[in-house]
Amino acid sequence: MAADWWKESAQGIPKLVTETPGPKSRAMHEKIEKNYRGLSGQVKLFPVCFEEGSGITLTDVDGNTYLDFSSGIYVTSLGHCHPKVSDAVAFWAKKLMNAHDFTTPIKEKLIEKMVDVLPGNLNAIQLYSDGTSAVEAGIRAARAINGRHEFISCFRDFHGKSMAAVSCAQMVRGDVFSYGPSRAPGFYMVPRPNPYRPTFAKPDGTIDTDRYIEFYKEFIQEATVGNVSAFVLEPVQGWGGSIFPPDDFFPKLRALCDEKGILLMDDEVLAGMGRTGTWLALDHYDVIPDIVTFGKSFGNGFPVTAMVVKEEYAEALDKISASSSYGGNPMACAAALASIEVIEEENILENVRTVGDFFMRRMREMKDAHPIIGDVKGKGFLLGIELVKDKATKEPFDEAGKLVYQKAFRKGLAWIPAGHILRMSPPLIMDETYAEKGLSIIEESIAEVEKEFGYA
Ligand SMILES: Cc1ncc(COP(=O)(O)O)c(C=O)c1O
């Protein structure tokens, strides 16, 4: 049964008592930005300072309460400060905070639970404290499993900001320049299928998955030195704009990897642990990866991530030490275990599927009604609205993306921009009433922007 612990704090939101961002937010932000550098675009575009979160709400220092469509950044998926998760962390914060990589009772329970919920024989596990470290561990694991050293990843995927993770990603902002003149040797990138903007299409214009696979075969043959360890990719492009591949892509990629003896490394740091309505996003396609990484939703806000490989590769993990300062500490294990239990006890996956269908129905209506909505995409609570200048040319409408983001935030919707693609990752506990509330704020903002640009 869906729980309603969050409903009281959600009454009447958004509740705005000043213009937003309010005066206290602006003053605090101005003060901090002198010394805290490299802030992201979303903060610069809307410099609000948050003080409190409860369920699907966030309250700023001026006393304005927002409807949350971001879950931090896909992180607090069961709602801010879910009582079961927060209590579990507080319990271990008072009892035992760190025991290095020694076994603790709470770690033993978590590992048992993870083996229980993960698909297939994904049962050799290491715990980390951020997504990047889990991805790095996955790359080390791949090398340890097959002794090869080349990696293929996809245009516009994101895997973190360490050297190997950046080498697997095409970071279009300035970040990559601090890492040197090129990505690390042996790391290659290929296009991945985007049904709205296919690189390879059939004569009727629809995406041609087979041609992607053919291209990968040729690429492996011609561009690599024949030593490809793993194909590393996101199941759904998150940072790149909530881009889902066609349903036949992953089964075909799995077959290609099997044919070539290449490992399939599935980076579910953003999409995994319930966000799309299944434990792993790849469950939608009945594909089991050889290596998977996940985080974000895993601890509902507490920094805990995992790298898991199939049983047959377990021994390779013995070659790459699991030891880290914070990975698998008792508070982290308690947060992850409580989060998995909440997903089960509160039927979260079912809620994500049902309300997710509502989101998509409503977003399709919005697309039909608005000249600048080129495409809508989503599974469960991982959603995107793509803005274009013209539905025929599909030219990205970045200026509109920024404005819609700011306008909706000003009206009390806390969310995430991504250029011309509006991204949404609401807490998975949300019901249709609040889903509708958030979408109507977005629709109203889109209509205003259309008016400003002369579309209506
Ligand atoms: C798919 C994916 N992998 C890895 C990462 C890196 O995670 P972290 O920021 O926790 O290091 C992210 C972060 O957004 C991500 O979306």
The ligand as an ORCA input file, in Angstrom:
! r2SCAN-3c Opt
* xyz 0 1
  C      24.966      7.768    -15.385
  C      25.858      8.418    -14.391
  N      27.019      7.816    -14.055
  C      27.857      8.347    -13.148
  C      27.565      9.543    -12.530
  C      28.523     10.134    -11.537
  O      27.988     10.061    -10.264
  P      28.543     11.006     -9.073
  O      28.164     12.397     -9.419
  O      27.826     10.475     -7.864
  O      30.006     10.778     -9.009
  C      26.380     10.193    -12.840
  C      26.039     11.480    -12.173
  O      25.129     12.182    -12.522
  C      25.500      9.632    -13.795
  O      24.356     10.240    -14.137
*
